[in-house]
Amino acid sequence: MNDFDSMSLEERRALARNCFGCGSRNPYGLRLVFEPDGQQVRTTFKPQPEHEGFPGVLHGGITFTLMDEAMGWATYAQGIMAFSGKVETRFRKTISTDTALQVMGELMKDRGRTLQMRAEIRSEDGDLLADAEGVFVRMPEEAVRTLERLQQNLPLTPEISSNSEK
């Protein structure tokens, strides 16, 4: 057991404060806030004009990032620090930038060193727009402790509202 195991969800969020996907203090990031729901985590994302690829269409890299973050947070919510090792993504429909998106990540199976994950993005109406399956790799204990020490020494920047508050 490491310090990460015993952290509250808010402490885990603070540890990731500069992350592009979920960092509350990253002025260029998505500022996603995931809420746990059993083995799943969920958030709502409202795309902004700067997130588009083609006019009015969410950029594929942002689509992937939403699902990668969802899978990552599904591990973090369980007290597991892990990184994506392999992710297969399916873009099922064009995603408009003018609608709120429902993003879900789920821990499907804990295999010890690796974790089987899945994520999906749905429209407000429940249409499946994109989904992903991934294998995440659990961080070794010493790497977790090193990361915790590094994060504690990062300079603080002002809090920024979450994306779902825009």
VOPA-658800 format. One record per atom (N, C-alpha, C): x, y, z. Coordinates in steps of 0.001 Angstrom, whole numbers, padded with zeros to 6 digits, always signed. Example, Ala and Ser with C-alpha at 12.3 -4.5 7.8 and 13.67 -1.06 7.14 Angstrom:
<pts>
+013190-005690+007800/+012300-004500+007800/+013200-003300+007800/+012850-002250+007080/+013670-001060+007140/+012900+000030+007870/
</pts>
This chain:
<pts>
+000852-001188+000000/+000000+000000+000000/+000891+001242+000000/+000535+002233-000825/+001280+003479-000851/+000364+004625-000432/+000902+005833-000398/+000107+006990+000005/-001081+007211-000930/-000916+006906-002208/-001988+007105-003175/-003213+006282-002805/-002991+005055-002308/-004097+004183-001912/-004987+004832-000855/-004376+005564+000061/-005125+006122+001181/-005628+007543+000929/-005316+008114-000228/-005756+009479-000539/-007248+009526-000833/-007856+010636-000461/-009243+010874-000844/-009278+011232-002332/-010465+011225-002908/-010612+011585-004308/-010146+013026-004543/-010432+013912-003613/-009997+015312-003750/-008474+015419-003695/-007822+014631-002860/-006356+014633-002814/-005773+014094-004115/-006413+013090-004704/-005959+012567-005998/-006121+013625-007090/-007228+014374-007036/-007419+015457-008006/-006329+016513-007853/-005983+016840-006609/-004935+017838-006374/-003589+017354-006900/-003322+016065-006789/-002070+015500-007282/-001952+015691-008790/-003073+015680-009496/-003080+015806-010955/-003407+017237-011401/-003171+018204-010566/-003631+019571-010807/-003113+020214-012090/-001989+019746-012638/-001447+020326-013865/-001694+019466-015105/-002434+018389-014951/-002725+017478-016063/-003526+018191-017158/-003202+017916-018431/-003948+018507-019538/-005418+018100-019500/-005699+016856-019172/-007079+016368-019190/-007894+016792-017991/-007329+016642-016797/-008134+016845-015585/-007586+017898-014628/-006478+018514-014959/-005867+019462-014035/-006693+020713-013823/-006994+021001-012576/-007798+022182-012240/-006988+023466-012362/-005674+023340-012465/-004819+024526-012546/-004089+024639-013882/-004543+023905-014884/-003935+023979-016203/-004797+024886-017090/-004320+026085-017404/-005145+027015-018177/-005409+026563-019609/-004646+025611-020121/-004819+025134-021494/-005536+023794-021565/-005844+023207-020418/-006398+021865-020378/-007910+021801-020472/-008415+020581-020386/-009847+020314-020492/-010565+020450-019158/-009833+020341-018044/-010362+020505-016675/-011562+019581-016401/-011402+018321-016778/-012450+017330-016561/-012522+016973-015086/-013729+016796-014580/-013939+016355-013197/-014799+015104-013250/-014170+013966-012959/-014877+012689-012990/-015435+012354-011613/-016628+011789-011617/-017266+011324-010377/-017368+009808-010431/-016975+009134-009335/-017046+007667-009322/-018481+007167-009214/-018691+006008-009851/-019986+005333-009826/-019682+003840-009888/-019335+003236-008746/-018908+001838-008712/-017566+001683-009402/-017483+000791-010385/-016253+000584-011153/-016109+001615-012269/-017105+002488-012403/-017110+003486-013464/-016853+004882-012902/-016445+005783-013809/-016408+007213-013519/-017141+007913-014658/-017708+009084-014342/-018485+009804-015347/-018235+011302-015238/-018357+011976-016373/-018324+013429-016404/-019113+013906-017613/-019438+015182-017589/-020040+015850-018740/-018999+016814-019289/-018836+016824-020595/-017880+017711-021249/-018606+018563-022266/-018396+019881-022195/-018980+020817-023154/-017857+021334-024043/-017758+020828-025279/-016686+021288-026168/-016752+022801-026401/-015587+023379-026556/-015444+024803-026848/-014925+024954-028282/-015007+026147-028859/-014526+026342-030237/-013074+025910-030430/-012246+026080-029423/-010829+025696-029552/-010615+024178-029568/-011662+023403-029391/-011562+021940-029398/-011928+021329-030750/-012254+022154-031729/-012692+021601-033010/-011524+021297-033942/-011780+020340-034840/-010874+020041-035940/-011462+020730-037159/-012355+020036-037859/-013133+020683-038919/-014151+021606-038245/-014645+022618-038957/-015624+023532-038355/-016817+022791-037750/-017045+023048-036460/-018178+022460-035764/-018012+021013-035353/-016833+020424-035590/-016600+019007-035295/-015484+018879-034261/-015729+018098-033221/-014721+017866-032182/-013497+017180-032778/-012325+017683-032456/-011061+017114-032943/-010911+015684-032420/-010425+014786-033267/-010247+013385-032875/-009288+013213-031710/-008275+014062-031614/-007336+013983-030492/-007993+014329-029173/-008920+015264-029201/-009672+015605-027984/-010610+014454-027637/-011238+013873-028651/-012113+012710-028426/-011326+011597-027734/-010140+011287-028263/-009299+010260-027649/-008917+010647-026228/-008523+011895-026030/-008112+012347-024700/-009231+012191-023682/-010458+012500-024071/-011593+012333-023156/-011691+010884-022674/-011540+009943-023602/-011675+008528-023227/-010449+008030-022464/-009258+008480-022835/-008048+008106-022108/-008127+008591-020664/-008565+009827-020473/-008736+010367-019116/-009788+009586-018337/-010881+009237-019002/-011944+008485-018319/-011420+007133-017836/-010645+006461-018667/-010087+005167-018251/-009078+005366-017125/-008246+006404-017235/-007291+006692-016167/-007985+006961-014845/-009026+007792-014887/-009740+008098-013645/-010514+006903-013094/-010892+005978-013951/-011526+004752-013443/-010536+003959-012593/-009243+004029-012932/-008243+003368-012077/-007989+004191-010824/-007825+005531-010986/-007510+006393-009841/-008604+006325-008784/-009860+006265-009222/-010983+006207-008283/-010936+004946-007431/-010244+003903-007933/-010094+002650-007183/-008791+002630-006360/-008062+003754-006368/-006810+003818-005614/-005633+003210-006353/-005753+003091-007665/-004699+002487-008492/-004131+003567-009410/-002820+003732-009397/-002186+004657-010323/-001643+003840-011488/-002137+004154-012681/-001755+003402-013876/-001744+004334-015076/-001040+003910-016125/-000950+004671-017366/-001426+003818-018529/-001906+004489-019575/-002346+003751-020759/-001159+003071-021418/-001326+001806-021734/-000304+001034-022428/-000700+000795-023864/-001979+000527-024078/-002500+000274-025423/-003975+000652-025402/-004384+001430-026403/-005783+001838-026475/-006262+001701-027919/-007383+001021-028083/-008030+000916-029396/-009281+001783-029360/-009358+002725-030291/-010436+003708-030312/-011298+003540-031550/-012618+003646-031364/-013552+003605-032476/-014343+004924-032495/-014214+005639-033601/-014971+006868-033793/-016229+006479-034561/-017347+006433-033882/-018569+005878-034473/-019387+006901-035252/-019424+008142-034752/-020189+009200-035409/-019422+010505-035267/-019702+011430-036161/-019134+012769-036045/-019641+013394-034751/-018731+014011-033984/-019106+014626-032716/-019125+016139-032893/-020287+016715-032703/-020474+018161-032848/-019895+018884-031629/-019409+020102-031866/-018897+020903-030754/-019988+021730-030089/-021224+021596-030524/-022284+022429-029941/-023207+021674-028981/-022744+020549-028467/-023578+019781-027535/-022735+019225-026390/-023343+019069-025225/-022663+018460-024083/-022514+016961-024327/-021406+016425-023885/-021101+015006-024070/-021044+014298-022723/-021524+013064-022700/-021431+012227-021508/-020246+011284-021704/-019286+011345-020796/-018058+010556-020898/-018019+009578-019741/-017734+008306-020036/-017694+007263-019016/-016433+006427-019204/-015801+006074-018094/-014683+005138-018094/-014958+004037-017100/-014440+002836-017382/-014736+001700-016508/-013549+000756-016414/-013286+000324-015205/-012311-000728-014945/-013041-002058-015118/-012669-002793-016163/-013351-004054-016469/-012752-005229-015706/-011401-005284-015653/-010749-006418-014999/-009364-005997-014522/-009082-006317-013274/-007763-006073-012688/-006966-007366-012810/-005929-007327-013617/-005091-008510-013852/-003756-008417-013107/-003700-007549-012098/-002455-007375-011365/-001658-006227-011948/-000651-006544-012750/+000171-005493-013359/-000588-004718-014432/-001524-005365-015110/-002304-004686-016140/-003780-004643-015766/-004465-003664-016342/-005879-003441-016065/-006611-003334-017401/-007689-004068-017525/-008511-004006-018737/-009546-002905-018542/-009555-001925-019475/-010374-000735-019330/-011288-000552-020541/-012306+000277-020367/-013123+000697-021496/-013667+002091-021211/-014013+002793-022287/-014587+004137-022166/-015542+004373-023318/-016427+005326-023117/-017330+005700-024199/-017744+007148-024052/-018117+007719-025182/-018671+009070-025237/-020042+008953-025867/-021018+009531-025200/-022396+009508-025700/-022928+010934-025794/-023879+011108-026695/-024562+012398-026820/-025513+012563-025635/-026073+013744-025519/-027078+013983-024466/-028275+013058-024629/-028538+012626-025877/-029654+011723-026167/-029291+010256-025963/-028029+009972-025614/-027610+008603-025363/-027005+007888-026559/-026864+008568-027701/-026249+007937-028876/-024764+007696-028619/-024291+006504-028950/-022875+006184-028815/-022109+006871-029940/-021174+007754-029578/-020414+008531-030551/-019001+007997-030747/-018400+007494-029662/-017046+006932-029727/-016859+006020-028529/-016012+005009-028697/-015691+004140-027570/-014266+003641-027715/-013740+003143-026619/-012357+002678-026599/-012220+001529-025610/-011266+000650-025905/-010850-000397-024978/-009358-000245-024799/-008908-000435-023583/-007490-000237-023340/-006924-001193-022321/-005607-001293-022370/-004844-001998-021345/-004008-000929-020654/-004231-000776-019374/-003453+000173-018580/-002447-000607-017750/-001309+000007-017497/-000224-000636-016764/-000091+000041-015403/-000164-000765-014361/-000043-000267-012996/+001372+000265-012759/+001466+001421-012136/+002781+001985-011822/+003431+001212-010684/+004736+000955-010775/+005436+000330-009645/+005393+001254-008419/+005430+000669-007235/+005318+001426-005982/+006326+002569-005893/+007575+002315-006252/+008592+003364-006153/+008285+004519-007101/+007763+004226-008286/+007400+005280-009233/+006244+006122-008689/+005295+005487-008012/+004179+006214-007399/+004713+007168-006340/+005613+006688-005476/+006176+007543-004421/+006968+008701-005013/+007721+008444-006067/+008483+009512-006723/+007548+010555-007308/+006511+010118-007978/+005544+011037-008560/+004866+011877-007482/+004492+011254-006374/+003873+011986-005277/+004800+013083-004760/+006094+012765-004607/+007062+013763-004131/+007208+014905-005137/+007295+014575-006419/+007436+015606-007451/+006226+016529-007482/+005045+015963-007416/+003822+016762-007486/+003702+017701-006294/+004159+017272-005136/+004061+018119-003945/+004920+019367-004071/+005952+019328-004901/+006856+020463-005050/+006514+021366-006227/+005455+021049-006972/+005078+021890-008106/+004516+023214-007615/+004823+024311-008320/+004245+025601-007921/+002738+025608-008158/+002042+026303-007289/+000597+026398-007425/+000237+027537-008363/-000730+027287-009196/-001304+028308-010055/-002763+028438-009653/-003420+029519-010017/-004819+029692-009584/-005731+028581-010077/-006743+028265-009272/-007779+027315-009676/-008537+027886-010863/-008978+027010-011752/-009765+027385-012924/-011044+026561-012865/-012158+027141-013246/-013413+026395-013185/-013361+025182-014099/-014131+024154-013770/-014149+022935-014579/-014831+023192-015908/-014588+022324-016874/-015172+022483-018209/-016681+022415-018163/-017240+021608-017267/-018694+021449-017226/-019366+022689-016644/-018578+023634-016072/-019150+024857-015524/-019208+025979-016544/-018657+025755-017761/-018640+026822-018787/-020018+027026-019362/
</pts>
